[in-house]
Amino acid sequence: MKLLNWILPLILVLLILIVSIFFPFSSESILLTTIIGVVTFLFGIFISFSISDRYNRLNRIYELDSVERSKLILMYRVSSIFGEKTQLELQAKIDKYLTRNLDYKIFDYYKTEKEFDEIIDYIKSFELTTNKQQSVYESILGMLSDISNARVECISLIGEKLSKIEWLVFLLFSSIIAVCLILINTGVFVSIFIISILLLSLVLLLGLLYSLDNLSWKEEERTFEPYSKTFEAMNLLRYYPKDVIDNNLVYPPEDKDYRVAIFPNPYPDFSNMKIEIVKAKVKL
């Protein structure tokens, strides 16, 4: 899927280069020089601001996600005071919530409210018999409040995507820059080489902005690996939806057992899903 996202832009760059090579215009208009200078300046300011804004948004989302996961781990560990049976049942509720987070695409994160409510309802059913349990229970309620607040802010940030108008401005600026570069091309090797670098830079910048905006930037390192460590911290096997493995979005470790979720129905229909356990090839 990631490769397909780059095919159209690269084809466009290739077409522009072909035009530059076989149809050198070599225009030296002062107006043309002025236009490319102004547009490049405005494009640079606009895209640098947007990339910074999208990067800060992405970082904040992952910070909130880290808060959520850390609270869940702590909640699971302190729940041992209520007995092994209660701890295991809470572990199952948390596991269901975390795995569902990975099953849904990030823009459907809000749909995990049902699984989160199940955790809350189960904790509300705890029976308290000692002062120590009462103290721990109050701490757990505080953790739930923190997670709930993090969820609300996270859902809000996820929905803050770049507007169509903003993308239109980027495409217009990029098109103007590309046309101006073609018009000032002299047809010599140095000119073609510089145009190639500049056009490739445009594509890379727009691709970076797109990956930050749709929250796919470094998805494996910043999503699946932290979740995998969360599962392990709660004595659970790592969990991966089969689609993310098939699309090379994540590469499961060969030296650890892990779970793979197989969905026979189109997304987001999770009915009849199956969980397979893949055994480690190499034991440490």
Secondary structure, DSSP 8 states (H G I E B T S, - for coil): -HHHHHHHHHHHHHHHHHHHHHS------HHHHHHHHHHHHHHHHHHHHHHHHHHHHHHHHHHHHHHHHHHHHHHHHHGGGG-HHHHHHHHHHHHHHHHHHHHS-GGGGGGGHHHHHHHHHHHHT----SHHHHHHHHHHHHHHHHHHHHHHHHHHHHT----HHHHHHHHHHHHHHHHHHHHT--SSHHHHHHHHHHHHHHHHHHHHHHHHHTT-TTHIIIIIHHHHHHHHHTT--EEEEHHHHHTTS----TTS-EEEEE--S-TT--TT-EEEEE--SS--
